[in-house]
Every structure is written in C-alpha cells, then in structure tokens.
Amino acid sequence: MSTIAEPLNRSDAAAAPSLQDAIQFVWAEADMLDRLDYKAWLPLWTEDGRYIVPTERDISDYDDRLNILNDDAEMRQARVKRLLSGFSMSSAPPARTVRTVSRFVPVAVEDGAITLRAAMIMVEYKYERMRTMAADVIYRIVSTADGLKLDRKIVTLVNCDDYQHGIGYLL
C-alpha cells in the first residue's frame, strides 16, 4: 500500500475511473446496502469479483486464510438469496444500518481500474440495541462497457481478530 510519500502507481490512468467517480460509486453502494437493496447490489460486481471480510489484518493471500467471508459471484448470489428469504435467523428481522465511508486514499490506478483505501463506520440497530462497527475497506473499481463495477472489496473490521457477533447483512 502506498503512503503519502510514495508515488501512486499509474500504469494506465487514462482508462481508469476518476477518483471522484469512484467515490460516488462507493457512496451509492453504501446507500444500497443501508436500504437492504441487495438485488440492485449484485449487478455492481464483475463476474470475477471477490467480496472478502478477513479475520486477520495486513495479509495479501485471502484464499489460504480463514475469512468471515470470501465470496465469489456464486456465493454473493447465495448470500443475497438467504438474506432476502426471511429464513436466515441472523437477518430476521433485518437490522437497520447507517454507514459512512470516508478518508479515501487512492492506492493504485492501472488497467482501467482504481484501487482505493477508505474508512467505514457503521451503526446497526436491532432488537432495541445499537452497535457500532469500524473497518478499513479496500475497493478495486473497474471501468467496463456497462459502467463502473466492483472487482474487489475487502472489509477489514478493526476487531477482525476478535470474537464476532452475528452479522446478518452485507458490510
């Protein structure tokens, strides 16, 4: 990951989404998730996109590690179906959430894609109880003929290596 002192990787910046377009995309995705509009969320992804919620910080190989989620397209579809079915105990009734995504740091611009690092704070309300969750999120957003798409979303909870209560929604 780059820091302020490091130059941004720009191998193909011309075809990549702009920082402002990528931020607008992330905010629109957050709004969909807070409104439980999971059917609209599914088409935001590339076919090979990965949605990952790891149990460790500062790793790069998620496939050989234990994760809370490591979803490909098929698993995202199955997860959304389960969340919308009403039969998932963790999602019935669904929690109300409000999330803020900010502190966008462009990490790389290449191959028609931009990778951003951001901070997310989310408040959940369910069963007369509020819970706050915080996470560092990596987004890889690509330009396609159909518009911008998520190619990778890695949500690293601040307490990812601690016990996790049931999460009955998408982060």
N, C-alpha and C positions, 0 to 999 in steps of 0.2 A: 504494500500500500504506500502511496506517496504521502509526503508531508508537505507543508507549505514551502519548505526549502527545496524540495525535489521538483524537477520539471514534470509536467503532465505528459503522459505517453500519448502522442498524437500521430499515429501512423496513417490514418485515413479520416481526418476530421471533417472533410467536406461532405461525406455521405452520412455521417452520424447525426443523431438528433442534437439539437441545441440544448444547452443546459436549461434554459427556460422552458422549452418544450418537455424535457424530461421531468422537470419539477412539476409542471402542470399535470403530466401523466400520473406521477406518483400521488399527487393530491386527489386526482379523480379516482384512482384505485382505492385510496384510503376511505373516500366518501362511499364508494360502492360497498366496501366491507362493513362500514358502520351502519349502512342501511340494509345489511344482510342480502344484498343484491348479487348473490353468488352466481346466478345464471349469466349475468352480464360480465362477471369477473372472469369466467372461464375463457372466453374468446380473447382476453387480453394477452394470452400466453402464446409463445412459439410452440410448435409441436415438440421440440426437444427441451423445452424449458424445465427448470428444476426449482422447486419451492422447498427450501431447507430451513429447519429450525434445529440447530445443533445443541448438543449437551456439553460442548467444550468451546472455549474461546481460542482464537488465534490458530486455527487449523486450516489447511487448504484441501485435504483429501476427505471429503464427507462420505464417500461411498464405503470406506473401510472403517468407519467410526459409528458409534451409537448416536442416533439422532432422535429427536422428538418427532420430526417429520423429515422425509427426503422423498418428495413426491414428483413423479413424472406425470405426463398427461393422463394416463390411465388412473393413477392414484388421486390426482386432483378431481377428476370426474367422480370417482367413487366417494371421495370425502364430501364433495358438494351434495351428491345424492343422499348420503347419510345425514348431513346437516339439515337438509330440507325435508327429509322424510317424516320428522317428528318422532322417530323411533330411537334416536340416539339420546341416552339418558343425560349426557353432558350438555345437550343442546335443547332440551325440552323442559321448561320453556327457554327460548333463546335469551342470552344475555344482551343487554343494551350496552353498546360501546361508543366511546368517542375517542378518537386518536388524533394526535398532532404529529406530523412528520416535519422535521426541520433540520438545520445545520447540514445542508447539502454540501458535500465536498466531492468535486469531480476527481475520480481516480485515474480513469483511462478513457481515451477516445480513439477507437480503432475499428476497422472492418464494419463500418456502418452502425457502430454501437457506442453507447456511452455507459460507463460504469460509475455509479455514484455511491458514496457512503453517506448515511443520514442517521439522525437520532429519531426514535419514535417513543412517545409517551402515550399510553392508552389507559383509559379508565373504563372499568367494567362494572356494571350494576346488575345484580341478580340476587334473588331471594333476600331483598332488603339489606344487601351488603355491597359495599363498594370496594374494589381492589384496583390498585394502580400497578401497571407493568411498564418497564422501560426496556428498550432494546436498541442495539446498533443494527442497522439494516444496510445490506449491500444490494443494490439494484443494478442489473445489467439490462438496458433497454435498447432494442434494435429497431432500425428503420426497415419496414417491409413494404411491399406493394399495397398491403391492407392497412398501412399506418404503423404507429408505434406498437411494439409488443414487448412483454416481459420475457426475457430469456433466462434470467436467474434472479431469485430473491432469497437472500439469506438473512433470517431474522435471529440475531444472537441476543437472547434475553440477558439482561445484566446479571441475573441469578441463574443462568443456564445450567450451571454445575450443581445446583441445589435441588431439593425436592420440588416438584411442580404439581400444583393443584390441577384439576381437570380444566382443560381449555376447550370449550365447546363452540369455537368459532375460528375463523381464519385470522392470522396475525398479519 
